[in-house]
Amino acid sequence: MPTFYLVITWIALGMIIGAFALAARLKPIAWGKRGQIWMLALGAGSALLGGLLGFWLVGRLFSAPVALWVAVLVICMLWLYERLVKKRIKSA
């Protein structure tokens, strides 16, 4: 049962990170109206994968911080990718 609680914690952390990204307006414009749902799902999915990776690599104690950092990195990489594409289109 404790592993189930960890999985729920990872998903909740990811959704919170996705909500913070929406509040900071980091959602790509091309995603449209359903982009809010996709941003929450992206945060939850990346945190789940990061939590599983952290659980496997560093153990149960540090799996939640790893999940948090992986979710933040994925969201920021998405924003950075969109920004670089805009800059490249603008310069061409």
Order of alpha helices (4+ residues) and beta strands (2+ residues): alpha-alpha-alpha
